[in-house]
Amino acid sequence: MDMLTVLPSNFGYAIFTYLYSWIMLGYLAVKVGAARKKYDVKYPTMYSDTQQVFNCIQRAHQNTLEVYSQWLVFQTIAALLYPLSASVLGAIWVTSRFSYAWGYYTGDPSKRMNGAYGYIGYFGVIFLSISVALQLLGVF
């Protein structure tokens, strides 16, 4: 069976959303690496006892990694039936992770909430995934 005949024709948008998320993760990782040098936090130390800004930069990356695998699953399920909608919602979530990080990078953890709009994208793909599951079960 040819994958191009199985996947929806617009699934390419979902693939571009995955690539966008890869860029975002790389950006966050580079920022942590630069902060390690700037604040002299050596590996394998995760957090600093003295450098609050480093901790904020590290947490922005770590928190994104903590939710990333869940987002990938829901993003993929949603994109199987709703590729364009899932891609828009995914792009919202990925973009919000930049806003979240930039707020956190200020050293004031409350400013991470600048990325709260990402819940639109995150919960959106969860709801679309539920719709896919219900359709597969023949509920509607």
Secondary structure, DSSP 8 states (H G I E B T S, - for coil): --HHHHS-TTHHHHHHHHHHHHHHHHHHHHHHHHHHHHHT--TT--S-SS-HHHHHHHHHHHHHHHHHHHHHHHHHHHHHH-HHHHHHHHHHHHHHHHHHHHHHTTT-GGGGGGGTTHHHHHHHHHHHHHHHHHHHTT--
